[in-house]
Each structure stands twice: as C-alpha cells, then as structure tokens.
Amino acid sequence: MPSAVAPNVAPVKVLIIGGSYGGLGAALNLLDFSKGKYSRFSGKVGNDPKAGPESRVPVQIKIVDERDGYYHLIGSPLGLASTPHAEKFWTKFDEIIALRDPSITVAQGSAVNINATTKTATIFDSKSGKEYEEKYDFLVAASGLRREKQVVPQEKTKDKYLVEAAKQIAAVGVGEGVKNGKGVVVIGGGAVGIEMASELAVVHPTQRITLIHSHDRLLSSEPLPIEVANLCLTSLREQGVEVVLGQRVESSVEVEEGKYKLRLSNGNERTAGFVIWAISKQHPSTDYLPKEVHNSESGLVVIKDTLHFNAPGPFSTNHFAIGDLVQWSGIKRCGAAMHMGFLAANNIYQEILVSRGVKKEPTYLTYPEVPAMIALACGKQAISYSVEDGAKVGEDIMEVFFNDDLGFMICWNYLQLGTPSAEIEKGNTEKDIQILEEQVNDLSVKEKMIAGAVISAA
Ligand SMILES: Cc1cc2nc3c(=O)[nH]c(=O)nc-3n(C[C@H](O)[C@H](O)[C@H](O)COP(=O)(O)OP(=O)(O)OC[C@H]3O[C@@H](n4cnc5c(N)ncnc54)[C@H](O)[C@@H]3O)c2cc1C
C-alpha cells in the first residue's frame, strides 16, 4: 500500500519545545500518524489499513532544544560516575537516524516567548546568538524541569558535557581504595540521591560512599509506603553505602582542593573528598510561558486530560503540554513523559483531520490520574512499587526496568531512535513486519511495566 502523504497541501507546522523523552515521543508518533502508519507506541508496525489516503497529511515538525542532542537523563547517576556511560548517554540530534526525515527539523536553541494569539514563538538561536520568530499551527511544551549540577549536567553541547562529566568522574574517584578515606558524601535520600549513591558504590567499589538524609526515612517526600524506603535502605547498606538518617547538612565548605568539611545538625563534623547535593531543587523550565498558564503554587503548567493547556484564551486550543512540566498526579517518570508525547501526537493529529474535513469530531485520547509508582535502580538490583504489585526488589527487577545501562537501550528502542523512518514505512515483506512487530511488542511489555497503569489505562 502506498504511504505518500497528500500532495499539494501546505504542511501543518508543529513546534515542539524540548527534544527529550516527551518531545521525541510526540514528534515521532505524530510523524507515523501523518504517514498513515501505525504509531510506534501502538505495538504494531507498517501501514494502518484504516488510514485512507485522505488521512495522510503533510506535517512540518520542528524540535527546539537547548542541547545539541538527546540526553538520557535517567542514566545520570551512572553517566556521571563512569566514562563509557557518559559518552553513551548523549547522542547528537544529527546522529539520530529516526530524525532524518524531511518532515522533521531540529534546532539548537531556547524558547524565549510564546505569543499564543498570533501562534508565534520567539527562539534564541544558540549558534548565531540571535533571536528569531517561528510561526506554528500547534505547539507542544516539553521542556521539563531545570535541575542542579552534579545530578544533571548543565552543559548544552556534547563536547562540553563530556568535559563536565569527566571532572565529576575524576572527583568521585579521588582517594579510592583508601581505607577510611574521605570518600564521597551524597546529600539527599530521595530517588535521585539513592541512585547516585548506589551507582557510585557499584562503579567505585573501593570508594567510601555516604548518603546523608535529613529525615528518619528515605524517600520521605514521595507518596510511597515505608516498605519501599526500607528496601532501599537495606539494598544501599548491602552495597556498602553508609546511610545517615535524621541529620541535616547545615554547611559544606571546600577547605582545600578535594577536601570538604560538612557540619551536621547534631553538631558533628565530617570530611569528604567530594560532595554531591541531590536535594530536590528543581523548577519547571517554562520561563517562556506566561504566568497564567502555571499553577501558582507549584509553578507547573496546568493541563486538561487531553493535554491541552487548561488556560483561558488562545492557549486553550492548539497548545499542549507534556512530561515533567505538567501539574498532574503521580511521580514524575520518563515512561509517563513518553506516553504523554504519544497522546499529544494523537490529539494533534485528530485536530488536523478535523481541520482538513476528513472527520467531523476528533477522537481524543485522555491521560488518566496516575497512582504513585516507581522503579528505582539501587546498584546491582532495582526496587519497584505499584499499587497492583506492591514492592519488589531484585536483580531480575533491575533487568526488566533498567537492564545494564540504566534504561538507555529500553528508551532508545521504545522511541525507535535507531530505526530510519523509511524502514518503518516500507511495509515490506511479511517476515520483516513480523520481526519488527515482535521487537516492538517485546519492548511494549517493558514499557508497560515502566509506565504501569498509565499505559494500560490509555
Ligand atoms: C538523576 C535522575 C534520575 C531519574 N531516574 C528516573 C528513573 O529511574 N525512572 C524514571 O521513569 N524517571 C526517572 N527520572 C525522571 C525522568 O528523567 C523525567 O521524568 C523525564 O526526563 C521527563 O522527561 P521530559 O521529556 O518531560 O523532560 P526532560 O527529560 O527534562 O527534557 C526536557 C528537554 O527540554 C529542553 N529544554 C529545557 N528548557 C528549554 C527551553 N526553554 N527551550 C528549549 N529546550 C528546552 C532540555 O534541554 C531537555 O532536553 C530521573 C530524573 C533524574 C534527574
């Protein structure tokens, strides 16, 4: 079956701010829909027999990201501890085969302002250092949260990021192997602090690693049962991480190069060779959006269950927000961001079909309320929790959720970043399709486990 899009029709312009899990999920699923394909998150491959020629609509998708590549954010605890993983976790956009499609462009830059009335974005172009205006028909805000250095790299190009990562990797290894050496102190026993401490313990097994948390239980800010916190505590201690609970770090001063003095709330002092602050200082990266689209307390973007902005005026139509930056139930996770990308792609495509007179009403997919669920890498094993399955721990859980690269290949394959769009398109032999379908279905199972109820309720 031919898959060419309708000729002589002006392409619909879709602007996506942020090219990570959410943004890429939106871009690539929309690309599939626009070509009359099954969308890549549907678990099916090839042409959708229900999509007639009129359903193939030309789109021009532009992704704008401050970084020059896709960065596997959830791998940070490993990437900032191990050189080969640092290299692996950042892929420049121009090296991503799936994005090599005439309907997709990627620009390195930063969104500065959105005029929803004229549907015009102001973008700061990182290369020229100048601002330009970009017209769009649909906008997807997928720019996530800004997070602190040491937990997430701050550099925007791969070359500079590798230098930043190398410095941290060198710092966490100083004094390795020295019994009772100064070691590394990780401050903050939330999910990120637990993963940072445990990955360090795996990559630097002879380094002294300490995790200090101000509350008397780990994961104290997450809506998770105490059982999950206790499993994390046991797992950390089994890996040789010293865990100090109920002590606030009141000050941390670098007294000389590679030597920090920490003062705790009980008056005790400790020294460390390196200190990682993994406390939840994060805020939405949405300075380019007006105040009225945000929740006044959290600063997150308020949305409807169709992922449209829930705001008065022109933002309420043609504007979508997905991923970490939205105000929604559930713990922020990459599986949720990717899934929201898929839903936004579907809903945009439906509105395009209506605007082209292909159908009368859009068939929206909605995002349900999400119960707390988590999968947390803790060294060689992982801990998972969902309401249905309760808390689990083990190396098998690690394999399912993260494998041996903190989920890099799981996310890469689920987004099909290494698959040329032509390959998905060719709808070639039945055997090819069967093989691709098997791969996709296998990944869907993993992703279902990552996204849990989010996927099954969709
Ligand atoms: C250390 C760590 C470990 C984690 N571990 C897990 C885990 O094990 N499992 C899990 O499910 N989740 C985990 N998470 C959470 C997960 O990373 C997020 O839920 C996920 O990254 C959200 O994806 P996103 O696409 O919404 O945003 P992000 O991944 O944050 O991407 C936002 C993108 O937007 C770009 N951007 C920002 N501002 C602008 C702008 N103004 N203009 C243009 N571009 C912009 C950024 O450069 C970035 O590429 C972890 C997070 C951290 C920090």
PDBQT file of the ligand as one rigid body, heavy atoms in Angstrom, charges set to zero:
ROOT
HETATM    1  C1  LIG A 501      19.004  11.729  38.190  1.00  0.00    +0.000 C 
HETATM    2  C2  LIG A 501      17.621  11.373  37.727  1.00  0.00    +0.000 A 
HETATM    3  C3  LIG A 501      17.228  10.041  37.703  1.00  0.00    +0.000 A 
HETATM    4  C4  LIG A 501      15.955   9.699  37.248  1.00  0.00    +0.000 A 
HETATM    5  N1  LIG A 501      15.601   8.384  37.230  1.00  0.00    +0.000 NA
HETATM    6  C5  LIG A 501      14.413   8.022  36.711  1.00  0.00    +0.000 A 
HETATM    7  C6  LIG A 501      14.056   6.650  36.599  1.00  0.00    +0.000 A 
HETATM    8  O1  LIG A 501      14.801   5.773  37.018  1.00  0.00    +0.000 OA
HETATM    9  N2  LIG A 501      12.863   6.328  36.018  1.00  0.00    +0.000 N 
HETATM   10  C7  LIG A 501      12.007   7.296  35.546  1.00  0.00    +0.000 A 
HETATM   11  O2  LIG A 501      10.953   6.955  34.996  1.00  0.00    +0.000 OA
HETATM   12  N3  LIG A 501      12.308   8.609  35.662  1.00  0.00    +0.000 NA
HETATM   13  C8  LIG A 501      13.480   8.996  36.231  1.00  0.00    +0.000 A 
HETATM   14  N4  LIG A 501      13.796  10.322  36.333  1.00  0.00    +0.000 N 
HETATM   15  C9  LIG A 501      12.795  11.324  35.890  1.00  0.00    +0.000 C 
HETATM   16  C10 LIG A 501      12.843  11.473  34.366  1.00  0.00    +0.000 C 
HETATM   17  O3  LIG A 501      14.153  11.771  33.985  1.00  0.00    +0.000 OA
HETATM   18  C11 LIG A 501      11.885  12.559  33.907  1.00  0.00    +0.000 C 
HETATM   19  O4  LIG A 501      10.586  12.201  34.312  1.00  0.00    +0.000 OA
HETATM   20  C12 LIG A 501      11.950  12.742  32.386  1.00  0.00    +0.000 C 
HETATM   21  O5  LIG A 501      13.231  13.178  32.000  1.00  0.00    +0.000 OA
HETATM   22  C13 LIG A 501      10.906  13.746  31.898  1.00  0.00    +0.000 C 
HETATM   23  O6  LIG A 501      11.027  13.884  30.522  1.00  0.00    +0.000 OA
HETATM   24  P1  LIG A 501      10.629  15.247  29.781  1.00  0.00    +0.000 P 
HETATM   25  O7  LIG A 501      10.763  14.969  28.319  1.00  0.00    +0.000 OA
HETATM   26  O8  LIG A 501       9.346  15.755  30.301  1.00  0.00    +0.000 OA
HETATM   27  O9  LIG A 501      11.716  16.332  30.253  1.00  0.00    +0.000 OA
HETATM   28  P2  LIG A 501      13.300  16.331  30.213  1.00  0.00    +0.000 P 
HETATM   29  O10 LIG A 501      13.836  14.963  30.079  1.00  0.00    +0.000 OA
HETATM   30  O11 LIG A 501      13.745  17.140  31.378  1.00  0.00    +0.000 OA
HETATM   31  O12 LIG A 501      13.655  17.108  28.874  1.00  0.00    +0.000 OA
HETATM   32  C14 LIG A 501      13.402  18.466  28.680  1.00  0.00    +0.000 C 
HETATM   33  C15 LIG A 501      14.170  18.926  27.447  1.00  0.00    +0.000 C 
HETATM   34  O13 LIG A 501      13.824  20.286  27.187  1.00  0.00    +0.000 OA
HETATM   35  C16 LIG A 501      14.991  21.054  26.937  1.00  0.00    +0.000 C 
HETATM   36  N5  LIG A 501      14.685  22.443  27.341  1.00  0.00    +0.000 N 
HETATM   37  C17 LIG A 501      14.501  22.929  28.590  1.00  0.00    +0.000 A 
HETATM   38  N6  LIG A 501      14.156  24.220  28.547  1.00  0.00    +0.000 NA
HETATM   39  C18 LIG A 501      14.121  24.573  27.240  1.00  0.00    +0.000 A 
HETATM   40  C19 LIG A 501      13.829  25.791  26.542  1.00  0.00    +0.000 A 
HETATM   41  N7  LIG A 501      13.466  26.922  27.176  1.00  0.00    +0.000 N 
HETATM   42  N8  LIG A 501      13.920  25.796  25.187  1.00  0.00    +0.000 NA
HETATM   43  C20 LIG A 501      14.274  24.665  24.507  1.00  0.00    +0.000 A 
HETATM   44  N9  LIG A 501      14.546  23.488  25.125  1.00  0.00    +0.000 NA
HETATM   45  C21 LIG A 501      14.459  23.445  26.469  1.00  0.00    +0.000 A 
HETATM   46  C22 LIG A 501      16.077  20.367  27.745  1.00  0.00    +0.000 C 
HETATM   47  O14 LIG A 501      17.366  20.635  27.192  1.00  0.00    +0.000 OA
HETATM   48  C23 LIG A 501      15.679  18.893  27.640  1.00  0.00    +0.000 C 
HETATM   49  O15 LIG A 501      16.281  18.249  26.545  1.00  0.00    +0.000 OA
HETATM   50  C24 LIG A 501      15.059  10.707  36.810  1.00  0.00    +0.000 A 
HETATM   51  C25 LIG A 501      15.452  12.053  36.853  1.00  0.00    +0.000 A 
HETATM   52  C26 LIG A 501      16.716  12.380  37.310  1.00  0.00    +0.000 A 
HETATM   53  C27 LIG A 501      17.124  13.834  37.339  1.00  0.00    +0.000 C 
ENDROOT
TORSDOF 0
